[in-house]
Amino acid sequence: MEKTTRRGLATQKLVFLAVLIAMQLVVGRFSFGTNFLKFSATFLVSALIGYWYGPFYAAIAGGVSDFIGAILFPLGSFNIGFTFVAIFSGFIFGWLLDQRRMPQISWWRVLAVAVIINLGSNLLLNTLLLHFMYGANFWPLFLTRLPKELLMIPIYYLGIYFLLKAVAKLHLDQRLNS
């Protein structure tokens, strides 16, 4: 019989969540760009965490990953605001992609994730934090970041949609739960 944690998450699933957080850190190291415009594929790992674990654990994973990443690979000064944005983003991934609420991959939920994460978290909240951190004017910074975030919406949509379709086709969720 498998041991469970206080909230009922099996030890094996908890360990796999830790592996996914480590994957986020590794994938994040392969990002490129400046502090103001950064490209990374960590959204794919975030989508998997949200899909398999739901909003609560996805939010925790987002915060833990951001905090550990800031400690292990500092890129400037630490700002707790970015950790809260990572928690919010994890919650959005889990809330809209949770396989318990979405047994079949829904195109509109994946699109909603792509729009909310790119325009809400990445563009609005992160730009606001950069504005406060560096004292840069908000609107020029916002308008500089806007084309990149608009371009990323279809990339997020296609990446997440086809990744989750592949996960469902390969029955990886059943293997995780066994």
JOMO-V804338 format. One record per residue. N is the residue number from 1. RES is the residue in three letters. PSI is psi in radians with two decimals (NA if undefined). OMEGA is omega as a letter, one per 20 degrees, with the letter a starting at -180 (* if undefined). D_CENTER is the distance of its C-alpha to the mean C-alpha in Angstrom with 2 decimals. Layout:
N/RES/PSI/OMEGA/D_CENTER
N/RES/PSI/OMEGA/D_CENTER
This chain:
1/MET/2.41/a/32.01
2/GLU/2.37/r/28.46
3/LYS/2.60/r/27.78
4/THR/2.76/r/25.17
5/THR/-3.11/a/23.62
6/ARG/-0.72/a/24.59
7/ARG/0.11/r/22.08
8/GLY/0.11/r/23.04
9/LEU/2.16/a/20.26
10/ALA/2.57/a/22.22
11/THR/-0.74/a/22.41
12/GLN/-0.75/r/21.50
13/LYS/-0.61/r/18.23
14/LEU/-0.73/r/17.50
15/VAL/-0.72/r/18.36
16/PHE/-0.62/r/16.17
17/LEU/-0.73/r/13.15
18/ALA/-0.67/r/14.33
19/VAL/-0.72/r/14.64
20/LEU/-0.67/r/11.08
21/ILE/-0.73/r/10.14
22/ALA/-0.67/r/12.93
23/MET/-0.69/r/11.71
24/GLN/-0.75/r/8.53
25/LEU/-0.75/a/11.31
26/VAL/-0.82/r/13.61
27/VAL/-0.64/r/11.63
28/GLY/-0.46/r/10.81
29/ARG/-0.33/a/14.61
30/PHE/0.40/r/15.27
31/SER/2.81/r/13.94
32/PHE/2.75/a/16.86
33/GLY/-2.99/a/18.20
34/THR/3.13/r/19.30
35/ASN/-0.46/a/17.91
36/PHE/-0.55/a/18.12
37/LEU/1.78/a/16.83
38/LYS/2.39/r/14.30
39/PHE/2.33/a/13.07
40/SER/2.74/r/10.60
41/ALA/0.31/a/9.39
42/THR/-0.35/r/6.39
43/PHE/-0.50/r/4.60
44/LEU/-0.72/r/7.24
45/VAL/-0.70/r/6.72
46/SER/-0.68/r/3.50
47/ALA/-0.72/r/6.10
48/LEU/-0.76/r/8.76
49/ILE/-0.80/r/8.02
50/GLY/-0.70/a/7.94
51/TYR/-0.79/a/10.91
52/TRP/-0.53/a/12.82
53/TYR/-0.25/r/12.43
54/GLY/-3.13/a/12.04
55/PRO/-0.66/a/10.98
56/PHE/-0.96/a/12.85
57/TYR/-0.52/r/11.60
58/ALA/-0.67/r/7.88
59/ALA/-0.78/r/8.63
60/ILE/-0.79/a/10.81
61/ALA/-0.70/r/8.66
62/GLY/-0.80/r/6.26
63/GLY/-0.78/a/9.77
64/VAL/-0.78/a/11.50
65/SER/-0.76/r/9.51
66/ASP/-0.78/a/9.97
67/PHE/-0.83/r/13.51
68/ILE/-0.71/r/14.53
69/GLY/-0.67/r/13.39
70/ALA/-0.57/r/15.46
71/ILE/-0.81/a/18.31
72/LEU/-0.65/a/18.47
73/PHE/1.18/a/17.79
74/PRO/2.31/r/18.80
75/LEU/1.19/a/18.60
76/GLY/-2.92/a/20.80
77/SER/2.59/r/21.15
78/PHE/2.39/r/18.64
79/ASN/2.07/a/17.68
80/ILE/-0.38/r/16.46
81/GLY/-0.68/r/15.34
82/PHE/-0.56/r/12.28
83/THR/-0.72/r/11.50
84/PHE/-0.61/r/12.07
85/VAL/-0.69/r/9.84
86/ALA/-0.67/r/6.88
87/ILE/-0.80/r/8.53
88/PHE/-0.79/r/9.01
89/SER/-0.75/r/5.64
90/GLY/-0.73/r/5.06
91/PHE/-0.75/r/8.57
92/ILE/-0.80/r/8.38
93/PHE/-0.82/a/6.44
94/GLY/-0.68/a/9.08
95/TRP/-0.73/a/11.79
96/LEU/-0.40/a/12.02
97/LEU/-0.04/a/11.34
98/ASP/2.10/a/13.11
99/GLN/-0.39/r/15.83
100/ARG/-0.51/r/18.38
101/ARG/-0.28/a/18.27
102/MET/1.31/a/17.83
103/PRO/-0.54/r/20.14
104/GLN/2.46/a/20.39
105/ILE/2.14/a/17.60
106/SER/2.16/a/18.07
107/TRP/-0.63/a/17.82
108/TRP/-0.53/r/17.74
109/ARG/-0.70/r/14.76
110/VAL/-0.73/r/12.73
111/LEU/-0.72/r/14.36
112/ALA/-0.72/r/13.64
113/VAL/-0.83/a/9.84
114/ALA/-0.75/a/10.46
115/VAL/-0.84/a/12.92
116/ILE/-0.77/a/11.46
117/ILE/-0.83/a/8.23
118/ASN/-0.78/a/10.60
119/LEU/-0.63/a/13.66
120/GLY/-1.04/a/12.78
121/SER/-1.06/a/10.07
122/ASN/-0.78/a/10.54
123/LEU/-1.07/a/14.19
124/LEU/-1.02/a/15.75
125/LEU/-0.81/a/14.27
126/ASN/-0.65/r/13.63
127/THR/-0.69/r/17.00
128/LEU/-0.75/r/18.65
129/LEU/-0.71/r/17.64
130/LEU/-0.65/r/18.89
131/HIS/-0.81/a/21.97
132/PHE/-0.64/a/22.74
133/MET/-0.83/a/22.09
134/TYR/-0.11/a/24.11
135/GLY/0.26/r/26.38
136/ALA/2.57/r/25.64
137/ASN/2.34/a/26.76
138/PHE/-0.93/a/24.00
139/TRP/-0.75/r/25.17
140/PRO/-0.68/r/25.83
141/LEU/-0.76/r/22.43
142/PHE/-0.85/a/20.84
143/LEU/-0.48/r/23.02
144/THR/-0.66/a/22.26
145/ARG/-0.37/a/18.49
146/LEU/-0.85/a/19.02
147/PRO/-0.69/r/20.10
148/LYS/-0.77/a/17.15
149/GLU/-0.62/r/14.67
150/LEU/-0.68/r/17.13
151/LEU/-0.57/a/17.32
152/MET/-0.36/a/13.61
153/ILE/-0.93/r/13.69
154/PRO/-0.52/r/15.81
155/ILE/-0.79/r/14.03
156/TYR/-0.83/a/10.69
157/TYR/-0.93/a/13.08
158/LEU/-0.75/a/15.16
159/GLY/-0.86/a/12.71
160/ILE/-0.78/a/10.84
161/TYR/-0.88/a/14.30
162/PHE/-0.54/r/16.22
163/LEU/-0.83/a/13.93
164/LEU/-0.60/r/14.13
165/LYS/-0.74/r/17.80
166/ALA/-0.72/r/18.45
167/VAL/-0.76/r/17.01
168/ALA/-0.72/a/19.25
169/LYS/-0.64/a/22.14
170/LEU/-0.03/r/22.09
171/HIS/0.65/a/21.86
172/LEU/-0.52/r/19.28
173/ASP/-0.63/r/18.39
174/GLN/-0.64/r/22.13
175/ARG/-0.61/r/22.33
176/LEU/-0.66/a/19.62
177/ASN/-0.11/a/21.58
178/SER/NA/*/24.91
